[in-house]
Amino acid sequence: MAKNFHQAIRMCISCRNRQEQKLLVRLQCKEGLLEAFNNTGRSFYICNDCLSNEKKIIKALMRQCKSGEKERLVNRLKEIITDDRKS
């Protein structure tokens, strides 16, 4: 007898498309700084399609983190993504 498990569906903050949670990157903002999710506090998701398009995610990140520093957000996002792909 096969078990049918429910897959969690989450929404990308940039394109608003819904996908399975395991296909999205989970991030959070603490005090206006972008960080990888550390299992505490509120978080948000970004899909891989949006990650490849820098211009598309800048506005969403600025809105989510309530920050006007585009370069710092983008640079931190790149650091998080490269660290995540290494592990």
Secondary structure as UniProt FT lines:
FT   STRAND          9..12
FT   TURN            13..15
FT   STRAND          18..20
FT   HELIX           21..23
FT   STRAND          24..30
FT   TURN            31..32
FT   STRAND          33..36
FT   STRAND          44..47
FT   HELIX           48..51
FT   HELIX           54..65
FT   HELIX           70..86
//
